[in-house]
Amino acid sequence: MAAVRKIIEVNRNKILSPSLLSFRRGIAYKLFVGGLSFYTTENALSEAFSNYGQVIEAKIVTDRVSDRSKGFGFVTFASQDEAENAIEDMKGKTLNGRVIFVDYAKPNINTRGEIPIARGPPEPTSTPDT
């Protein structure tokens, strides 16, 4: 709950959507881990964070074409306390020769429920002649 209180304190003047508050209510707490070495494996990531509690999942994001790591990933913990301890202790530490950044993962908010597809520039809009 401390993390939710921090969000509310920081964003008092802003309108918070319910989805921003509900993403941490579940039984799992997902952390974003940035600055990973391209040689870091999911097993190594899970092992590095397992010192702070039960790691449910460790996932490294890879490029679809080259199947190479994009240099970031996600670690999911079973409890909020374990996740907060991991953030405090692992932020700024070195993993496989690279300094990593750790914070709560932001929820994937897709307002219209559509998959974004890039298909080039938008069609030119016609303006009425005046």
A tleap script that builds the chain and sets N, CA, C and O, in Angstrom:
source leaprc.protein.ff14SB
mol = sequence {
  NMET ALA ALA VAL ARG LYS ILE ILE GLU VAL
  ASN ARG ASN LYS ILE LEU SER PRO SER LEU
  LEU SER PHE ARG ARG GLY ILE ALA TYR LYS
  LEU PHE VAL GLY GLY LEU SER PHE TYR THR
  THR GLU ASN ALA LEU SER GLU ALA PHE SER
  ASN TYR GLY GLN VAL ILE GLU ALA LYS ILE
  VAL THR ASP ARG VAL SER ASP ARG SER LYS
  GLY PHE GLY PHE VAL THR PHE ALA SER GLN
  ASP GLU ALA GLU ASN ALA ILE GLU ASP MET
  LYS GLY LYS THR LEU ASN GLY ARG VAL ILE
  PHE VAL ASP TYR ALA LYS PRO ASN ILE ASN
  THR ARG GLY GLU ILE PRO ILE ALA ARG GLY
  PRO PRO GLU PRO THR SER THR PRO ASP CTHR
}
set mol.1.N position { 0.811 -1.197 0.000 }
set mol.1.CA position { 0.000 0.000 0.000 }
set mol.1.C position { 0.855 1.262 0.000 }
set mol.1.O position { 0.397 2.327 -0.413 }
set mol.2.N position { 2.088 1.142 0.460 }
set mol.2.CA position { 2.948 2.320 0.488 }
set mol.2.C position { 3.194 2.850 -0.919 }
set mol.2.O position { 3.267 4.060 -1.133 }
set mol.3.N position { 3.318 1.947 -1.861 }
set mol.3.CA position { 3.553 2.371 -3.246 }
set mol.3.C position { 2.340 3.090 -3.814 }
set mol.3.O position { 2.486 4.064 -4.553 }
set mol.4.N position { 1.133 2.616 -3.474 }
set mol.4.CA position { -0.086 3.272 -3.952 }
set mol.4.C position { -0.213 4.645 -3.315 }
set mol.4.O position { -0.637 5.595 -3.974 }
set mol.5.N position { 0.150 4.763 -2.034 }
set mol.5.CA position { 0.115 6.067 -1.376 }
set mol.5.C position { 1.078 7.042 -2.040 }
set mol.5.O position { 0.767 8.225 -2.181 }
set mol.6.N position { 2.259 6.546 -2.454 }
set mol.6.CA position { 3.222 7.405 -3.145 }
set mol.6.C position { 2.647 7.924 -4.452 }
set mol.6.O position { 2.845 9.088 -4.799 }
set mol.7.N position { 1.935 7.068 -5.180 }
set mol.7.CA position { 1.324 7.488 -6.442 }
set mol.7.C position { 0.292 8.570 -6.189 }
set mol.7.O position { 0.232 9.562 -6.916 }
set mol.8.N position { -0.510 8.383 -5.172 }
set mol.8.CA position { -1.559 9.356 -4.867 }
set mol.8.C position { -0.949 10.677 -4.423 }
set mol.8.O position { -1.414 11.737 -4.841 }
set mol.9.N position { 0.092 10.635 -3.574 }
set mol.9.CA position { 0.727 11.864 -3.111 }
set mol.9.C position { 1.349 12.648 -4.254 }
set mol.9.O position { 1.213 13.869 -4.318 }
set mol.10.N position { 2.022 11.960 -5.148 }
set mol.10.CA position { 2.692 12.622 -6.261 }
set mol.10.C position { 1.679 13.209 -7.235 }
set mol.10.O position { 1.922 14.261 -7.826 }
set mol.11.N position { 0.553 12.538 -7.404 }
set mol.11.CA position { -0.425 12.931 -8.419 }
set mol.11.C position { -1.701 13.527 -7.826 }
set mol.11.O position { -2.779 13.296 -8.374 }
set mol.12.N position { -1.623 14.278 -6.739 }
set mol.12.CA position { -2.823 14.830 -6.111 }
set mol.12.C position { -3.606 15.747 -7.036 }
set mol.12.O position { -4.836 15.725 -7.031 }
set mol.13.N position { -2.918 16.544 -7.820 }
set mol.13.CA position { -3.606 17.491 -8.694 }
set mol.13.C position { -3.982 16.888 -10.038 }
set mol.13.O position { -4.679 17.525 -10.828 }
set mol.14.N position { -3.535 15.681 -10.304 }
set mol.14.CA position { -3.829 15.033 -11.575 }
set mol.14.C position { -4.955 14.026 -11.373 }
set mol.14.O position { -5.147 13.505 -10.274 }
set mol.15.N position { -5.686 13.760 -12.430 }
set mol.15.CA position { -6.743 12.766 -12.363 }
set mol.15.C position { -6.124 11.398 -12.609 }
set mol.15.O position { -5.445 11.186 -13.614 }
set mol.16.N position { -6.365 10.464 -11.679 }
set mol.16.CA position { -5.825 9.126 -11.817 }
set mol.16.C position { -6.899 8.194 -12.350 }
set mol.16.O position { -8.025 8.184 -11.852 }
set mol.17.N position { -6.557 7.425 -13.348 }
set mol.17.CA position { -7.521 6.449 -13.840 }
set mol.17.C position { -7.515 5.250 -12.900 }
set mol.17.O position { -6.478 4.933 -12.317 }
set mol.18.N position { -8.644 4.583 -12.744 }
set mol.18.CA position { -8.695 3.429 -11.851 }
set mol.18.C position { -7.717 2.330 -12.244 }
set mol.18.O position { -7.248 1.582 -11.387 }
set mol.19.N position { -7.406 2.225 -13.541 }
set mol.19.CA position { -6.487 1.163 -13.968 }
set mol.19.C position { -5.083 1.392 -13.433 }
set mol.19.O position { -4.346 0.430 -13.219 }
set mol.20.N position { -4.691 2.653 -13.210 }
set mol.20.CA position { -3.361 2.917 -12.662 }
set mol.20.C position { -3.255 2.455 -11.220 }
set mol.20.O position { -2.183 2.043 -10.777 }
set mol.21.N position { -4.357 2.520 -10.483 }
set mol.21.CA position { -4.326 2.076 -9.096 }
set mol.21.C position { -4.552 0.581 -8.966 }
set mol.21.O position { -4.059 -0.032 -8.020 }
set mol.22.N position { -5.277 -0.014 -9.884 }
set mol.22.CA position { -5.621 -1.424 -9.750 }
set mol.22.C position { -4.516 -2.365 -10.190 }
set mol.22.O position { -4.569 -3.548 -9.854 }
set mol.23.N position { -3.505 -1.891 -10.936 }
set mol.23.CA position { -2.497 -2.808 -11.447 }
set mol.23.C position { -1.638 -3.385 -10.346 }
set mol.23.O position { -0.987 -4.406 -10.565 }
set mol.24.N position { -1.605 -2.778 -9.170 }
set mol.24.CA position { -0.814 -3.313 -8.065 }
set mol.24.C position { -1.677 -4.028 -7.037 }
set mol.24.O position { -1.156 -4.469 -6.013 }
set mol.25.N position { -2.963 -4.156 -7.270 }
set mol.25.CA position { -3.834 -4.816 -6.312 }
set mol.25.C position { -3.801 -6.328 -6.427 }
set mol.25.O position { -4.196 -7.025 -5.494 }
set mol.26.N position { -3.338 -6.846 -7.555 }
set mol.26.CA position { -3.343 -8.286 -7.783 }
set mol.26.C position { -2.378 -9.005 -6.872 }
set mol.26.O position { -1.749 -8.401 -6.002 }
set mol.27.N position { -2.268 -10.298 -7.081 }
set mol.27.CA position { -1.397 -11.088 -6.218 }
set mol.27.C position { 0.048 -11.049 -6.675 }
set mol.27.O position { 0.937 -11.496 -5.950 }
set mol.28.N position { 0.298 -10.527 -7.858 }
set mol.28.CA position { 1.661 -10.481 -8.380 }
set mol.28.C position { 2.093 -9.028 -8.571 }
set mol.28.O position { 1.277 -8.167 -8.900 }
set mol.29.N position { 3.372 -8.768 -8.363 }
set mol.29.CA position { 3.930 -7.430 -8.507 }
set mol.29.C position { 5.054 -7.480 -9.526 }
set mol.29.O position { 6.071 -8.139 -9.314 }
set mol.30.N position { 4.859 -6.773 -10.640 }
set mol.30.CA position { 5.799 -6.819 -11.755 }
set mol.30.C position { 6.748 -5.639 -11.698 }
set mol.30.O position { 6.330 -4.497 -11.507 }
set mol.31.N position { 8.035 -5.929 -11.868 }
set mol.31.CA position { 9.068 -4.911 -11.875 }
set mol.31.C position { 9.678 -4.808 -13.262 }
set mol.31.O position { 9.836 -5.811 -13.958 }
set mol.32.N position { 10.020 -3.590 -13.658 }
set mol.32.CA position { 10.748 -3.336 -14.891 }
set mol.32.C position { 12.228 -3.318 -14.555 }
set mol.32.O position { 12.635 -2.683 -13.582 }
set mol.33.N position { 13.032 -4.002 -15.344 }
set mol.33.CA position { 14.478 -4.027 -15.146 }
set mol.33.C position { 15.128 -3.566 -16.447 }
set mol.33.O position { 15.057 -4.263 -17.459 }
set mol.34.N position { 15.757 -2.404 -16.423 }
set mol.34.CA position { 16.384 -1.840 -17.616 }
set mol.34.C position { 17.897 -1.847 -17.509 }
set mol.34.O position { 18.455 -1.976 -16.419 }
set mol.35.N position { 18.552 -1.707 -18.644 }
set mol.35.CA position { 20.006 -1.659 -18.691 }
set mol.35.C position { 20.659 -3.020 -18.641 }
set mol.35.O position { 21.828 -3.137 -18.274 }
set mol.36.N position { 19.910 -4.060 -19.009 }
set mol.36.CA position { 20.464 -5.413 -18.962 }
set mol.36.C position { 21.480 -5.639 -20.068 }
set mol.36.O position { 21.385 -5.061 -21.151 }
set mol.37.N position { 22.445 -6.483 -19.779 }
set mol.37.CA position { 23.411 -6.906 -20.782 }
set mol.37.C position { 22.677 -7.767 -21.813 }
set mol.37.O position { 21.705 -8.445 -21.479 }
set mol.38.N position { 23.133 -7.739 -23.044 }
set mol.38.CA position { 22.523 -8.561 -24.084 }
set mol.38.C position { 22.761 -10.049 -23.830 }
set mol.38.O position { 22.112 -10.893 -24.448 }
set mol.39.N position { 23.670 -10.369 -22.942 }
set mol.39.CA position { 23.998 -11.749 -22.640 }
set mol.39.C position { 23.292 -12.271 -21.388 }
set mol.39.O position { 23.475 -13.434 -21.028 }
set mol.40.N position { 22.495 -11.445 -20.721 }
set mol.40.CA position { 21.762 -11.878 -19.538 }
set mol.40.C position { 20.618 -12.791 -19.957 }
set mol.40.O position { 19.847 -12.457 -20.857 }
set mol.41.N position { 20.509 -13.945 -19.303 }
set mol.41.CA position { 19.445 -14.892 -19.601 }
set mol.41.C position { 18.317 -14.731 -18.585 }
set mol.41.O position { 18.489 -14.094 -17.545 }
set mol.42.N position { 17.160 -15.317 -18.899 }
set mol.42.CA position { 16.027 -15.259 -17.980 }
set mol.42.C position { 16.344 -16.000 -16.683 }
set mol.42.O position { 15.907 -15.583 -15.611 }
set mol.43.N position { 17.099 -17.092 -16.772 }
set mol.43.CA position { 17.495 -17.822 -15.561 }
set mol.43.C position { 18.410 -16.980 -14.683 }
set mol.43.O position { 18.259 -16.980 -13.462 }
set mol.44.N position { 19.353 -16.264 -15.281 }
set mol.44.CA position { 20.261 -15.407 -14.515 }
set mol.44.C position { 19.500 -14.255 -13.866 }
set mol.44.O position { 19.786 -13.871 -12.732 }
set mol.45.N position { 18.531 -13.709 -14.593 }
set mol.45.CA position { 17.719 -12.618 -14.047 }
set mol.45.C position { 16.895 -13.115 -12.867 }
set mol.45.O position { 16.826 -12.452 -11.831 }
set mol.46.N position { 16.279 -14.262 -13.018 }
set mol.46.CA position { 15.484 -14.853 -11.937 }
set mol.46.C position { 16.352 -15.161 -10.725 }
set mol.46.O position { 15.944 -14.918 -9.590 }
set mol.47.N position { 17.527 -15.686 -10.957 }
set mol.47.CA position { 18.445 -16.028 -9.876 }
set mol.47.C position { 18.917 -14.787 -9.122 }
set mol.47.O position { 19.042 -14.814 -7.897 }
set mol.48.N position { 19.179 -13.697 -9.849 }
set mol.48.CA position { 19.644 -12.461 -9.208 }
set mol.48.C position { 18.565 -11.859 -8.307 }
set mol.48.O position { 18.881 -11.282 -7.267 }
set mol.49.N position { 17.317 -11.986 -8.690 }
set mol.49.CA position { 16.231 -11.394 -7.911 }
set mol.49.C position { 15.624 -12.355 -6.895 }
set mol.49.O position { 14.835 -11.933 -6.050 }
set mol.50.N position { 15.971 -13.625 -6.959 }
set mol.50.CA position { 15.394 -14.601 -6.034 }
set mol.50.C position { 15.870 -14.407 -4.596 }
set mol.50.O position { 15.279 -14.963 -3.670 }
set mol.51.N position { 16.921 -13.630 -4.401 }
set mol.51.CA position { 17.395 -13.339 -3.042 }
set mol.51.C position { 16.393 -12.499 -2.264 }
set mol.51.O position { 16.471 -12.443 -1.037 }
set mol.52.N position { 15.461 -11.850 -2.937 }
set mol.52.CA position { 14.531 -10.925 -2.286 }
set mol.52.C position { 13.143 -11.506 -2.112 }
set mol.52.O position { 12.273 -10.847 -1.543 }
set mol.53.N position { 12.909 -12.722 -2.587 }
set mol.53.CA position { 11.603 -13.347 -2.409 }
set mol.53.C position { 11.286 -14.296 -3.544 }
set mol.53.O position { 12.142 -14.628 -4.364 }
set mol.54.N position { 10.027 -14.727 -3.573 }
set mol.54.CA position { 9.584 -15.696 -4.570 }
set mol.54.C position { 9.382 -15.024 -5.921 }
set mol.54.O position { 8.483 -14.199 -6.084 }
set mol.55.N position { 10.215 -15.376 -6.878 }
set mol.55.CA position { 10.091 -14.857 -8.239 }
set mol.55.C position { 9.126 -15.757 -8.985 }
set mol.55.O position { 9.382 -16.948 -9.163 }
set mol.56.N position { 8.009 -15.178 -9.422 }
set mol.56.CA position { 7.015 -15.945 -10.166 }
set mol.56.C position { 7.447 -16.096 -11.616 }
set mol.56.O position { 7.315 -17.169 -12.204 }
set mol.57.N position { 7.965 -15.009 -12.189 }
set mol.57.CA position { 8.389 -15.047 -13.590 }
set mol.57.C position { 9.497 -14.037 -13.820 }
set mol.57.O position { 9.493 -12.955 -13.232 }
set mol.58.N position { 10.432 -14.386 -14.662 }
set mol.58.CA position { 11.469 -13.467 -15.128 }
set mol.58.C position { 11.459 -13.544 -16.646 }
set mol.58.O position { 11.664 -14.613 -17.220 }
set mol.59.N position { 11.220 -12.416 -17.292 }
set mol.59.CA position { 11.071 -12.382 -18.745 }
set mol.59.C position { 11.972 -11.302 -19.321 }
set mol.59.O position { 11.936 -10.156 -18.873 }
set mol.60.N position { 12.782 -11.663 -20.317 }
set mol.60.CA position { 13.612 -10.704 -21.036 }
set mol.60.C position { 12.956 -10.452 -22.381 }
set mol.60.O position { 12.619 -11.395 -23.097 }
set mol.61.N position { 12.773 -9.190 -22.725 }
set mol.61.CA position { 12.130 -8.824 -23.981 }
set mol.61.C position { 13.155 -8.929 -25.105 }
set mol.61.O position { 14.260 -8.396 -25.009 }
set mol.62.N position { 12.766 -9.627 -26.173 }
set mol.62.CA position { 13.668 -9.829 -27.304 }
set mol.62.C position { 13.076 -9.242 -28.576 }
set mol.62.O position { 11.863 -9.068 -28.697 }
set mol.63.N position { 13.951 -8.945 -29.512 }
set mol.63.CA position { 13.545 -8.451 -30.814 }
set mol.63.C position { 12.941 -9.601 -31.615 }
set mol.63.O position { 13.472 -10.712 -31.608 }
set mol.64.N position { 11.836 -9.338 -32.304 }
set mol.64.CA position { 11.161 -10.399 -33.064 }
set mol.64.C position { 12.002 -10.916 -34.221 }
set mol.64.O position { 12.003 -12.115 -34.503 }
set mol.65.N position { 12.708 -10.031 -34.885 }
set mol.65.CA position { 13.456 -10.417 -36.080 }
set mol.65.C position { 14.763 -11.105 -35.720 }
set mol.65.O position { 15.030 -12.215 -36.181 }
set mol.66.N position { 15.580 -10.453 -34.899 }
set mol.66.CA position { 16.908 -10.994 -34.605 }
set mol.66.C position { 16.917 -11.938 -33.411 }
set mol.66.O position { 17.906 -12.639 -33.196 }
set mol.67.N position { 15.849 -11.976 -32.634 }
set mol.67.CA position { 15.736 -12.791 -31.424 }
set mol.67.C position { 16.818 -12.434 -30.407 }
set mol.67.O position { 17.197 -13.265 -29.582 }
set mol.68.N position { 17.316 -11.195 -30.469 }
set mol.68.CA position { 18.334 -10.689 -29.549 }
set mol.68.C position { 17.654 -9.865 -28.464 }
set mol.68.O position { 16.629 -9.234 -28.722 }
set mol.69.N position { 18.200 -9.860 -27.274 }
set mol.69.CA position { 17.652 -9.099 -26.156 }
set mol.69.C position { 17.601 -7.613 -26.495 }
set mol.69.O position { 18.501 -7.080 -27.143 }
set mol.70.N position { 16.536 -6.955 -26.048 }
set mol.70.CA position { 16.427 -5.503 -26.225 }
set mol.70.C position { 17.063 -4.740 -25.064 }
set mol.70.O position { 17.090 -3.510 -25.076 }
set mol.71.N position { 17.571 -5.453 -24.067 }
set mol.71.CA position { 18.270 -4.814 -22.951 }
set mol.71.C position { 17.380 -4.490 -21.767 }
set mol.71.O position { 17.797 -3.771 -20.858 }
set mol.72.N position { 16.149 -5.013 -21.763 }
set mol.72.CA position { 15.285 -4.823 -20.602 }
set mol.72.C position { 14.397 -6.039 -20.432 }
set mol.72.O position { 14.251 -6.860 -21.337 }
set mol.73.N position { 13.807 -6.135 -19.250 }
set mol.73.CA position { 12.948 -7.269 -18.959 }
set mol.73.C position { 12.054 -6.984 -17.778 }
set mol.73.O position { 11.998 -5.860 -17.281 }
set mol.74.N position { 11.351 -8.014 -17.332 }
set mol.74.CA position { 10.404 -7.883 -16.238 }
set mol.74.C position { 10.586 -9.032 -15.268 }
set mol.74.O position { 10.851 -10.165 -15.669 }
set mol.75.N position { 10.440 -8.724 -13.972 }
set mol.75.CA position { 10.493 -9.742 -12.929 }
set mol.75.C position { 9.217 -9.595 -12.119 }
set mol.75.O position { 8.872 -8.495 -11.687 }
set mol.76.N position { 8.514 -10.707 -11.913 }
set mol.76.CA position { 7.256 -10.690 -11.183 }
set mol.76.C position { 7.446 -11.364 -9.836 }
set mol.76.O position { 7.926 -12.495 -9.764 }
set mol.77.N position { 7.063 -10.660 -8.756 }
set mol.77.CA position { 7.158 -11.184 -7.393 }
set mol.77.C position { 5.767 -11.512 -6.862 }
set mol.77.O position { 4.758 -11.024 -7.370 }
set mol.78.N position { 5.736 -12.349 -5.830 }
set mol.78.CA position { 4.472 -12.778 -5.234 }
set mol.78.C position { 3.903 -11.745 -4.265 }
set mol.78.O position { 2.687 -11.694 -4.079 }
set mol.79.N position { 4.748 -10.923 -3.642 }
set mol.79.CA position { 4.231 -9.952 -2.675 }
set mol.79.C position { 4.849 -8.576 -2.902 }
set mol.79.O position { 5.913 -8.432 -3.503 }
set mol.80.N position { 4.145 -7.586 -2.401 }
set mol.80.CA position { 4.588 -6.204 -2.552 }
set mol.80.C position { 5.861 -5.939 -1.756 }
set mol.80.O position { 6.742 -5.222 -2.229 }
set mol.81.N position { 5.973 -6.499 -0.569 }
set mol.81.CA position { 7.167 -6.280 0.257 }
set mol.81.C position { 8.426 -6.810 -0.415 }
set mol.81.O position { 9.477 -6.172 -0.377 }
set mol.82.N position { 8.309 -7.986 -1.032 }
set mol.82.CA position { 9.449 -8.557 -1.742 }
set mol.82.C position { 9.847 -7.676 -2.921 }
set mol.82.O position { 11.032 -7.458 -3.175 }
set mol.83.N position { 8.845 -7.172 -3.638 }
set mol.83.CA position { 9.115 -6.306 -4.790 }
set mol.83.C position { 9.777 -5.005 -4.352 }
set mol.83.O position { 10.730 -4.553 -4.986 }
set mol.84.N position { 9.279 -4.398 -3.270 }
set mol.84.CA position { 9.870 -3.150 -2.786 }
set mol.84.C position { 11.303 -3.357 -2.313 }
set mol.84.O position { 12.161 -2.506 -2.549 }
set mol.85.N position { 11.571 -4.483 -1.645 }
set mol.85.CA position { 12.939 -4.784 -1.207 }
set mol.85.C position { 13.864 -4.953 -2.407 }
set mol.85.O position { 15.001 -4.481 -2.391 }
set mol.86.N position { 13.383 -5.620 -3.435 }
set mol.86.CA position { 14.191 -5.817 -4.643 }
set mol.86.C position { 14.489 -4.480 -5.319 }
set mol.86.O position { 15.602 -4.264 -5.799 }
set mol.87.N position { 13.504 -3.581 -5.360 }
set mol.87.CA position { 13.722 -2.269 -5.971 }
set mol.87.C position { 14.801 -1.509 -5.211 }
set mol.87.O position { 15.733 -0.973 -5.810 }
set mol.88.N position { 14.668 -1.467 -3.899 }
set mol.88.CA position { 15.617 -0.718 -3.076 }
set mol.88.C position { 17.040 -1.268 -3.193 }
set mol.88.O position { 17.996 -0.500 -3.297 }
set mol.89.N position { 17.178 -2.579 -3.178 }
set mol.89.CA position { 18.504 -3.180 -3.161 }
set mol.89.C position { 19.142 -3.321 -4.542 }
set mol.89.O position { 20.362 -3.209 -4.667 }
set mol.90.N position { 18.350 -3.562 -5.570 }
set mol.90.CA position { 18.921 -3.844 -6.894 }
set mol.90.C position { 19.089 -2.611 -7.771 }
set mol.90.O position { 19.860 -2.646 -8.730 }
set mol.91.N position { 18.393 -1.530 -7.471 }
set mol.91.CA position { 18.513 -0.320 -8.296 }
set mol.91.C position { 19.941 0.207 -8.228 }
set mol.91.O position { 20.450 0.509 -7.148 }
set mol.92.N position { 20.580 0.315 -9.383 }
set mol.92.CA position { 21.938 0.817 -9.448 }
set mol.92.C position { 23.016 -0.232 -9.265 }
set mol.92.O position { 24.202 0.092 -9.326 }
set mol.93.N position { 22.634 -1.484 -9.043 }
set mol.93.CA position { 23.623 -2.558 -8.892 }
set mol.93.C position { 24.085 -3.028 -10.266 }
set mol.93.O position { 23.479 -2.703 -11.287 }
set mol.94.N position { 25.161 -3.792 -10.271 }
set mol.94.CA position { 25.712 -4.324 -11.509 }
set mol.94.C position { 25.260 -5.769 -11.689 }
set mol.94.O position { 25.325 -6.577 -10.763 }
set mol.95.N position { 24.800 -6.077 -12.900 }
set mol.95.CA position { 24.413 -7.440 -13.253 }
set mol.95.C position { 25.029 -7.746 -14.610 }
set mol.95.O position { 24.729 -7.075 -15.597 }
set mol.96.N position { 25.884 -8.750 -14.662 }
set mol.96.CA position { 26.608 -9.122 -15.879 }
set mol.96.C position { 27.365 -7.944 -16.492 }
set mol.96.O position { 27.381 -7.772 -17.711 }
set mol.97.N position { 27.985 -7.141 -15.643 }
set mol.97.CA position { 28.813 -6.043 -16.113 }
set mol.97.C position { 28.077 -4.777 -16.494 }
set mol.97.O position { 28.700 -3.839 -16.990 }
set mol.98.N position { 26.770 -4.717 -16.279 }
set mol.98.CA position { 25.982 -3.517 -16.614 }
set mol.98.C position { 25.224 -3.037 -15.392 }
set mol.98.O position { 24.721 -3.846 -14.612 }
set mol.99.N position { 25.139 -1.717 -15.219 }
set mol.99.CA position { 24.359 -1.137 -14.129 }
set mol.99.C position { 22.897 -1.190 -14.534 }
set mol.99.O position { 22.534 -0.733 -15.618 }
set mol.100.N position { 22.052 -1.749 -13.665 }
set mol.100.CA position { 20.641 -1.925 -14.005 }
set mol.100.C position { 19.762 -0.914 -13.283 }
set mol.100.O position { 20.130 -0.385 -12.235 }
set mol.101.N position { 18.606 -0.659 -13.860 }
set mol.101.CA position { 17.587 0.223 -13.298 }
set mol.101.C position { 16.376 -0.638 -12.989 }
set mol.101.O position { 15.935 -1.417 -13.834 }
set mol.102.N position { 15.830 -0.506 -11.777 }
set mol.102.CA position { 14.687 -1.320 -11.364 }
set mol.102.C position { 13.600 -0.410 -10.821 }
set mol.102.O position { 13.867 0.465 -9.997 }
set mol.103.N position { 12.364 -0.619 -11.287 }
set mol.103.CA position { 11.207 0.130 -10.793 }
set mol.103.C position { 9.956 -0.683 -11.091 }
set mol.103.O position { 10.014 -1.682 -11.807 }
set mol.104.N position { 8.830 -0.255 -10.543 }
set mol.104.CA position { 7.573 -0.931 -10.850 }
set mol.104.C position { 7.273 -0.793 -12.334 }
set mol.104.O position { 7.499 0.265 -12.922 }
set mol.105.N position { 6.771 -1.847 -12.930 }
set mol.105.CA position { 6.381 -1.811 -14.338 }
set mol.105.C position { 5.084 -1.015 -14.459 }
set mol.105.O position { 4.192 -1.125 -13.619 }
set mol.106.N position { 4.998 -0.226 -15.498 }
set mol.106.CA position { 3.773 0.538 -15.743 }
set mol.106.C position { 2.759 -0.373 -16.407 }
set mol.106.O position { 3.125 -1.263 -17.175 }
set mol.107.N position { 1.487 -0.153 -16.114 }
set mol.107.CA position { 0.471 -1.008 -16.741 }
set mol.107.C position { 0.389 -0.727 -18.236 }
set mol.107.O position { 0.625 0.396 -18.681 }
set mol.108.N position { 0.058 -1.745 -18.993 }
set mol.108.CA position { -0.109 -1.597 -20.432 }
set mol.108.C position { -1.519 -1.079 -20.670 }
set mol.108.O position { -2.476 -1.852 -20.707 }
set mol.109.N position { -1.640 0.227 -20.831 }
set mol.109.CA position { -2.945 0.848 -20.987 }
set mol.109.C position { -3.199 1.081 -22.466 }
set mol.109.O position { -2.554 1.914 -23.102 }
set mol.110.N position { -4.138 0.340 -22.991 }
set mol.110.CA position { -4.568 0.504 -24.369 }
set mol.110.C position { -6.025 0.936 -24.286 }
set mol.110.O position { -6.907 0.106 -24.066 }
set mol.111.N position { -6.283 2.226 -24.461 }
set mol.111.CA position { -7.595 2.782 -24.162 }
set mol.111.C position { -8.702 2.248 -25.045 }
set mol.111.O position { -9.834 2.108 -24.580 }
set mol.112.N position { -8.420 1.945 -26.294 }
set mol.112.CA position { -9.472 1.484 -27.186 }
set mol.112.C position { -9.474 -0.033 -27.355 }
set mol.112.O position { -10.341 -0.571 -28.043 }
set mol.113.N position { -8.550 -0.709 -26.760 }
set mol.113.CA position { -8.494 -2.147 -26.870 }
set mol.113.C position { -8.001 -2.638 -28.215 }
set mol.113.O position { -8.204 -3.803 -28.559 }
set mol.114.N position { -7.356 -1.773 -28.982 }
set mol.114.CA position { -6.866 -2.147 -30.296 }
set mol.114.C position { -5.368 -2.378 -30.257 }
set mol.114.O position { -4.672 -1.871 -29.377 }
set mol.115.N position { -4.886 -3.135 -31.201 }
set mol.115.CA position { -3.453 -3.354 -31.344 }
set mol.115.C position { -2.902 -2.246 -32.225 }
set mol.115.O position { -3.374 -2.064 -33.347 }
set mol.116.N position { -1.908 -1.497 -31.740 }
set mol.116.CA position { -1.361 -0.427 -32.569 }
set mol.116.C position { -0.580 -0.996 -33.755 }
set mol.116.O position { 0.261 -1.880 -33.590 }
set mol.117.N position { -0.867 -0.483 -34.937 }
set mol.117.CA position { -0.192 -0.932 -36.148 }
set mol.117.C position { 0.333 0.297 -36.883 }
set mol.117.O position { -0.417 1.231 -37.167 }
set mol.118.N position { 1.624 0.285 -37.184 }
set mol.118.CA position { 2.219 1.390 -37.924 }
set mol.118.C position { 2.141 1.065 -39.410 }
set mol.118.O position { 2.677 0.051 -39.856 }
set mol.119.N position { 1.486 1.911 -40.165 }
set mol.119.CA position { 1.324 1.665 -41.604 }
set mol.119.C position { 1.690 2.881 -42.433 }
set mol.119.O position { 1.065 3.129 -43.464 }
set mol.120.N position { 2.658 3.625 -42.023 }
set mol.120.CA position { 3.090 4.776 -42.800 }
set mol.120.C position { 2.417 6.056 -42.349 }
set mol.120.O position { 1.701 6.070 -41.348 }
set mol.121.N position { 2.648 7.133 -43.090 }
set mol.121.CA position { 2.096 8.425 -42.694 }
set mol.121.C position { 0.579 8.458 -42.859 }
set mol.121.O position { 0.020 7.698 -43.650 }
set mol.122.N position { -0.081 9.334 -42.115 }
set mol.122.CA position { -1.537 9.421 -42.230 }
set mol.122.C position { -1.955 9.996 -43.575 }
set mol.122.O position { -1.191 10.693 -44.242 }
set mol.123.N position { -3.181 9.686 -43.949 }
set mol.123.CA position { -3.742 10.216 -45.185 }
set mol.123.C position { -3.851 11.731 -45.082 }
set mol.123.O position { -4.200 12.241 -44.018 }
set mol.124.N position { -3.562 12.468 -46.154 }
set mol.124.CA position { -3.715 13.925 -46.100 }
set mol.124.C position { -5.193 14.277 -45.978 }
set mol.124.O position { -6.053 13.680 -46.626 }
set mol.125.N position { -5.457 15.251 -45.137 }
set mol.125.CA position { -6.844 15.685 -44.971 }
set mol.125.C position { -7.162 16.778 -45.976 }
set mol.125.O position { -6.351 17.668 -46.232 }
set mol.126.N position { -8.331 16.695 -46.526 }
set mol.126.CA position { -8.716 17.717 -47.514 }
set mol.126.C position { -9.317 18.911 -46.794 }
set mol.126.O position { -10.125 18.760 -45.877 }
set mol.127.N position { -8.919 20.080 -47.214 }
set mol.127.CA position { -9.456 21.307 -46.627 }
set mol.127.C position { -10.400 21.939 -47.619 }
set mol.127.O position { -10.094 22.002 -48.810 }
set mol.128.N position { -11.542 22.408 -47.153 }
set mol.128.CA position { -12.501 23.031 -48.078 }
set mol.128.C position { -11.932 24.337 -48.623 }
set mol.128.O position { -11.287 25.106 -47.911 }
set mol.129.N position { -12.193 24.562 -49.915 }
set mol.129.CA position { -11.736 25.812 -50.542 }
set mol.129.C position { -12.560 26.975 -50.023 }
set mol.129.O position { -13.781 26.878 -49.904 }
set mol.130.N position { -11.899 28.057 -49.719 }
set mol.130.CA position { -12.610 29.233 -49.219 }
set mol.130.C position { -12.501 30.385 -50.167 }
set mol.130.O position { -13.044 31.457 -49.901 }
savepdb mol mol.pdb
quit
